[in-house]
Amino acid sequence: MNAVAKSSSTLVVNTPAEITAVNAGAVKKHLQVSLKEEHTRVELRMQGTRFIDSSGLGVLVYLNKQMSARGGSVRLKEPARGVLQVLQMTRMTHMFEILP
């Protein structure tokens, strides 16, 4: 997982193959360390993420709350079909901008 500043206001993060109870803490910590005060948008590039569980959803909710408090947003770019289905089943698609 790596993070790159796309612009001074956008942080781009490539997410791992899975975001589960096993690594959710590490993913959250990585986001906390990478997120700077000037970031108002986070773009999670999820094309390589094939599975997400409730702990992974918790990380997304945490990130959304952090960005909402700043007046910012979270984009999910190219989530795999399985990840998108989980987001739809949990009615979380309204929380994020989903990019093809």
C-alpha positions in Angstrom: 0.0 0.0 0.0 1.4 3.4 -0.9 0.2 7.0 -0.8 1.0 9.7 -3.2 -0.1 13.4 -3.2 -2.0 13.9 -6.5 -2.1 17.6 -5.8 -1.7 19.7 -2.7 -5.3 18.9 -1.7 -5.7 15.3 -2.9 -4.1 12.2 -1.4 -4.1 9.1 -3.6 -3.8 5.7 -1.9 -3.5 2.3 -3.6 -5.3 -0.1 -1.3 -4.2 -3.7 -0.6 -5.7 -6.9 -2.1 -7.8 -7.3 1.0 -8.9 -5.0 3.8 -9.9 -7.3 6.6 -9.6 -7.7 10.4 -6.0 -8.9 9.8 -4.8 -5.6 8.3 -7.4 -3.0 8.9 -5.4 -1.5 11.8 -2.4 -1.1 9.6 -4.4 0.4 6.7 -6.0 2.9 9.1 -2.6 3.8 10.6 -1.1 4.3 7.1 -4.0 6.6 6.2 -3.5 8.5 9.5 0.2 9.0 8.8 -0.3 9.9 5.1 -3.2 12.3 5.6 -1.9 15.9 5.9 -3.8 19.0 7.0 -4.0 20.4 3.5 -5.7 17.3 2.1 -9.4 17.8 1.5 -9.9 14.8 -0.8 -8.7 11.2 -0.6 -8.9 9.0 -3.6 -8.6 5.3 -2.8 -7.5 3.3 -5.9 -9.2 0.0 -5.2 -8.8 -1.9 -8.5 -6.5 -4.3 -6.7 -8.8 -4.8 -3.7 -10.8 -8.0 -4.1 -12.3 -8.4 -0.6 -13.4 -6.2 2.2 -15.0 -7.2 5.5 -16.6 -5.3 8.3 -13.3 -4.1 9.7 -12.4 -2.8 6.3 -15.7 -1.0 6.1 -14.9 0.5 9.5 -11.7 2.0 8.0 -13.7 3.5 5.2 -16.3 5.0 7.6 -13.4 6.4 9.8 -11.8 8.0 6.7 -15.2 9.4 5.6 -15.7 11.0 9.0 -12.2 12.5 9.0 -12.7 14.0 5.6 -16.3 15.2 6.3 -15.0 17.1 9.3 -12.7 19.0 7.0 -15.4 19.7 4.5 -13.7 17.1 2.2 -14.6 13.8 0.5 -13.5 10.3 -0.2 -13.5 8.8 -3.7 -13.3 5.1 -4.4 -11.7 4.5 -7.8 -12.4 1.2 -9.7 -13.7 -0.9 -6.8 -13.9 -4.6 -7.8 -17.3 -6.1 -8.3 -17.2 -7.9 -4.9 -16.2 -4.8 -3.0 -18.9 -2.7 -4.8 -21.5 -5.4 -3.9 -20.5 -5.2 -0.2 -20.8 -1.4 -0.3 -24.2 -1.7 -2.0 -25.5 -4.3 0.5 -24.5 -2.2 3.4 -25.9 0.9 1.7 -22.6 2.7 2.0 -22.4 3.7 -1.7 -24.0 7.1 -0.8 -21.1 7.9 1.4 -18.5 7.9 -1.3 -18.0 9.1 -4.9 -17.5 5.9 -6.9 -15.3 6.4 -9.9 -15.1 3.9 -12.8 
